[in-house]
Amino acid sequence: MSIYALIVKKSKLNIKVKKMLYISLIRPILLYAVPAWAAANKTERLKIDVLQNKILRSIVNAPWFVRNSQIHSDLGIEPIHNQILITAHNFFEAIKNSPYAAIRQLTDYDPTVESVVKRPRS
């Protein structure tokens, strides 16, 4: 049985259990190796947001007209893009505060800077 079968609307599990399944099994997969790809462009990060919204929408069996922000507040789950920024920030702060000089010099990360890579002009 897949995890999807446990969280769809036909599942007999209540919302509290589905939420715990999301928090303990699905969200860690979405946040895997966040420091490595946290600086990805906005379009790529948006794909993760869309996936989270689809999963949460299926957990509560919400119709199309219910706002994602309402689903997030009802479940008490913050959007994944906030979680991405927090996790990446904590990781890079830990690097800055490392007792080893070589580790401190590894990176200079600023989550507020958007990476802009444009197509070369011909």
Secondary structure, DSSP 4 states (H G I P E B T S, - for coil): --HHHHHSTT--S-HHHHHHHIIIIIHHHHTTTHHHHTTS-HHHHHHHHHHHHHHHHHHHT--TTS-HHHHHHHHT---HHHHHHHHHHHHHHHHHT-S-HHHHTS----TTSPP--PPPP-
